[in-house]
């Protein structure tokens, strides 16, 4: 009976550890766009970057911005047209710079939802690195699509990664109601064990 009780306690402890915050060094990698944006007008700081900075500050993580070598235009409509062409052609845009992930155990990965997916530049960065055994925690800004199909795409792109619960936040909330955005981020991080 004592052995059964000990085995049960160990089983419960192991299960609860699965939900604890990952240990080790943490990175917030984010793709975010400024300029003309849907539902918020012309902005100087991207919606997703606002959320990324909140996460980095709350967790003490390093922050890296995923930027294409050729920036997207300022205009919203022309950017969406380019993004759709890139998605349909499965393009991997060149990046302005890179960030090695070898020293990180946990990577928060942020992006806006474009046509239901992360921008293709995000996939350029992901495919350049080995995420096997790393914890990946997606977050996205959107205006009604939630995470879209992006989580499925990430899991296909990074089959060896361990994924945690994602956060989908409206870009208009991040841009125009930062206290509400921070409250949502803090609640999500608490649920993740941070």
Order of alpha helices (4+ residues) and beta strands (2+ residues): alpha-beta-beta-beta-alpha-beta-alpha-beta-beta-alpha-beta-alpha-beta-beta-alpha-alpha
